[in-house]
Amino acid sequence: MLNVIKMDLYRMFRSRSTYLVLVGISLFMAFMIQNMHGSIGKEVDPVIIGIGNNPALLSESMSLQTIFQVMAGSRIFMLGIAVFSVMFINREDVSGFTKNIAGQVQNRGMLSISKFVSLSVYVALNFVVGVAVLFFVGNMVFVSITVGNVFGLLVEMGLQIIFHIAFAAIMLGIIVLVKQAVVSMLIGILLPMGGFSFFYQALNNGIHKLVGSGAFNINDYTVTGIVATVSTHSATGTIFRSIIVSLVFIIVMLAYSVTMKQKRDVN
């Protein structure tokens, strides 16, 4: 098992696509920073279709934790995870690598666990690169981006890492289920871009009619909704609920991926 994980991590860090996606998302983030600066003082749209941010949190002088919170809430990191996941996992199936290695492991489900570990490492790498971009580009666009409270920044990053790893687990499950790179990529992009927002709203309306209360919000139980609204400044109960929801997604999607990988024939 450990050897399979090491092999996948080696391939990930040696893969050109890993760095191409990081560069692409970094450039997109640089554009987003400029867009964030222009949105200071504007109202927040109730439904965001595409990558958006919360202008209410922005100012000319901010801490790194604040601008990271806004950028993570825009769901741009999720977009990078979706693209990387499909490129990293589907490329192995196309090249025949998975078929070759499957016969060398006792349990093919280990391959899904290994991919999950690699995706989790990529999430952390994405955040480290993202924080560096926010600091250097942010200081060129805004009046001042200070390092501020380092512990607070690390806690914020840790919280978002949990949420984004849950999204990576969802992407793994989608890729295993669909087995088509184009469809997996489409779903992975639509999720953070708000492509299912109206579907969620329809579900909310249906549930509100059934229970006679408008308090329930399905976005509180989706990873994309959690990433956009929850931070270390949220209520303690909201944070715990969001962590539990994320862990449930991780366990369920990883269990599904492992089970399906073990049962299916490798093409």
C-alpha positions in Angstrom: 0.0 0.0 0.0 2.7 2.4 1.0 4.7 1.7 -2.2 1.6 2.4 -4.3 1.1 5.8 -2.6 4.8 6.7 -3.0 4.6 5.8 -6.7 1.5 8.0 -7.2 3.1 10.9 -5.4 6.3 10.5 -7.4 4.3 10.5 -10.6 2.3 13.5 -9.5 5.3 15.6 -8.7 7.0 14.5 -11.9 4.0 15.2 -14.0 4.0 18.4 -16.2 0.2 18.7 -15.8 0.6 19.2 -12.0 2.5 22.4 -12.6 0.5 23.5 -15.6 -2.7 23.5 -13.5 -1.0 25.3 -10.7 0.3 28.0 -13.0 -3.1 28.3 -14.7 -4.9 28.7 -11.4 -2.3 31.1 -10.2 -2.8 33.3 -13.3 -6.5 33.1 -12.8 -6.1 34.1 -9.1 -4.0 37.1 -10.2 -6.9 38.1 -12.5 -9.3 37.5 -9.6 -7.3 39.7 -7.2 -7.7 42.6 -9.7 -11.4 41.8 -9.9 -11.7 41.7 -6.1 -10.1 45.1 -5.9 -12.7 46.5 -8.3 -15.6 45.0 -6.4 -14.9 46.8 -3.1 -18.0 48.4 -1.8 -20.4 46.5 -4.2 -23.3 44.4 -3.0 -23.2 40.6 -2.9 -25.4 38.8 -5.5 -27.8 36.4 -3.8 -27.0 33.6 -6.3 -23.5 33.4 -7.8 -23.1 31.8 -11.1 -19.4 31.4 -11.8 -16.5 32.3 -9.6 -17.3 35.2 -7.3 -16.3 36.8 -4.0 -17.8 38.6 -1.0 -17.0 42.3 -1.4 -18.1 43.0 2.1 -14.9 41.5 3.5 -12.6 43.4 1.2 -10.7 46.7 1.9 -7.6 48.4 0.6 -5.6 47.1 3.6 -6.1 43.5 4.7 -4.4 40.6 6.4 -3.4 37.6 4.4 -5.9 35.5 6.4 -8.8 37.8 5.2 -7.9 37.8 1.5 -7.3 34.1 1.7 -10.8 33.6 3.2 -12.3 35.7 0.4 -10.4 33.8 -2.3 -11.2 30.3 -0.9 -14.8 31.4 -0.6 -14.8 32.2 -4.3 -14.3 28.5 -5.0 -11.4 29.0 -7.4 -9.3 26.4 -5.6 -12.1 23.9 -6.2 -11.9 24.6 -9.9 -8.2 23.7 -9.9 -8.8 20.5 -8.0 -11.5 19.5 -10.5 -9.2 20.0 -13.5 -6.2 18.3 -11.9 -8.2 15.3 -10.6 -9.5 14.4 -14.1 -6.1 15.0 -15.7 -4.2 13.0 -13.1 -6.6 10.0 -12.8 -8.1 9.6 -16.3 -4.7 9.9 -18.0 -3.6 6.7 -16.2 -6.6 4.8 -17.5 -6.0 6.0 -21.0 -2.3 5.2 -21.0 -2.9 1.7 -19.6 -0.9 2.4 -16.5 -3.8 1.4 -14.2 -4.3 -1.9 -16.0 -0.6 -2.7 -15.6 -0.3 -1.9 -12.0 -3.7 -3.5 -11.0 -2.2 -7.0 -11.3 0.6 -6.1 -8.9 -1.6 -5.2 -5.9 -3.6 -7.6 -3.7 -6.6 -5.2 -3.5 -7.4 -2.9 -6.4 -9.2 -0.7 -4.0 -5.8 0.5 -2.8 -5.5 2.3 -6.1 -8.4 4.6 -5.1 -6.9 5.2 -1.7 -3.6 6.1 -3.3 -5.3 8.5 -5.7 -7.1 10.1 -2.7 -3.8 10.6 -0.9 -2.3 12.2 -4.0 -5.3 14.5 -4.4 -5.1 15.5 -0.7 -1.4 16.4 -1.1 -2.3 18.5 -4.2 -4.9 20.4 -2.2 -2.3 21.4 0.3 0.2 22.3 -2.5 -2.5 24.4 -4.2 -3.1 26.3 -1.0 0.6 27.0 -0.4 1.0 28.3 -3.9 -2.2 30.3 -3.6 -1.2 32.1 -0.4 2.1 33.1 -2.0 0.2 34.5 -5.1 -2.2 36.3 -2.8 0.6 38.0 -0.8 2.8 39.1 -3.7 0.2 40.0 -6.3 -2.2 41.3 -3.6 0.5 43.8 -2.5 0.7 45.1 -6.1 -3.0 45.6 -6.4 -4.2 46.6 -2.9 -2.6 49.2 -0.7 -1.4 46.6 1.7 -1.6 42.9 2.3 0.0 42.1 5.7 1.0 38.6 7.0 -1.0 39.3 10.2 -1.9 36.5 12.6 0.1 33.5 11.3 -1.8 31.1 13.6 -5.1 32.4 12.4 -4.1 32.0 8.8 -3.0 28.4 9.4 -6.2 27.5 11.1 -8.2 29.1 8.2 -6.1 27.1 5.7 -6.6 23.9 7.8 -10.3 24.4 7.8 -10.5 25.0 4.1 -8.2 22.0 3.4 -10.7 19.7 5.1 -13.5 21.1 2.9 -11.5 20.9 -0.3 -10.3 17.4 0.4 -13.9 16.5 0.7 -14.4 18.0 -2.8 -11.4 16.0 -4.0 -13.1 12.8 -2.7 -16.3 13.8 -4.5 -14.3 14.2 -7.7 -12.7 10.8 -7.2 -16.1 9.3 -6.9 -17.4 11.1 -10.0 -14.4 9.9 -12.0 -14.8 6.3 -10.9 -18.6 6.4 -11.6 -18.6 8.2 -15.0 -15.3 6.9 -16.4 -15.5 9.6 -19.1 -12.9 12.4 -18.8 -15.1 15.0 -20.6 -18.2 14.3 -18.5 -16.2 14.2 -15.3 -14.5 17.5 -16.2 -17.8 19.1 -17.0 -19.4 18.1 -13.7 -16.3 19.1 -11.8 -16.3 22.5 -13.3 -20.1 23.1 -12.9 -20.0 22.3 -9.2 -17.8 25.2 -8.1 -19.1 27.5 -10.8 -22.6 27.3 -9.4 -24.0 25.2 -12.2 -26.3 23.4 -9.7 -27.5 26.5 -7.8 -30.9 26.5 -9.3 -31.3 22.8 -8.7 -30.4 23.3 -5.1 -32.9 26.2 -4.9 -35.6 24.0 -6.3 -34.9 21.3 -3.7 -35.0 23.9 -1.0 -38.4 25.2 -2.2 -39.7 21.6 -2.3 -38.5 20.9 1.2 -39.8 24.2 2.6 -43.3 23.3 1.2 -43.2 19.8 2.8 -42.0 20.9 6.3 -43.7 24.3 6.3 -40.5 26.1 7.3 -37.9 28.1 5.4 -35.1 27.5 7.8 -33.5 24.5 6.1 -30.9 25.3 3.4 -29.5 22.4 1.4 -26.3 24.5 0.7 -25.4 24.0 4.3 -24.9 20.3 3.5 -23.1 20.6 0.2 -19.3 21.0 0.0 -19.6 23.8 -2.5 -22.0 25.7 -0.3 -19.8 25.2 2.8 -16.6 26.4 1.1 -18.4 29.6 0.0 -19.9 30.5 3.4 -18.0 28.9 6.2 -14.7 30.2 7.7 -13.1 30.5 11.1 -15.3 33.6 11.8 -18.4 31.5 11.5 -20.3 30.3 14.5 -18.8 27.3 16.3 -21.8 25.1 15.6 -21.7 26.0 11.9 -18.0 25.1 11.8 -18.5 21.7 13.5 -21.5 20.9 11.3 -19.4 21.7 8.2 -16.5 19.6 9.3 -18.8 16.6 10.0 -20.5 17.0 6.6 -17.1 17.1 4.9 -15.9 14.0 6.7 -19.1 12.2 5.8 -18.5 13.1 2.1 -14.9 11.9 2.4 -15.8 8.5 4.0 -18.8 7.8 1.7 -17.1 8.8 -1.6 -13.8 7.1 -0.7 -15.7 3.9 0.3 -17.6 4.0 -2.9 -14.5 4.5 -5.0 -12.6 1.7 -3.3 -15.6 -0.7 -3.6 -16.2 0.1 -7.3 -12.5 -0.1 -8.1 -12.3 -3.6 -6.5 -15.4 -4.9 -8.2 -15.0 -3.6 -11.7 -12.7 -5.0 -14.3 -9.8 -2.8 -15.2 -9.9 -1.8 -18.9 
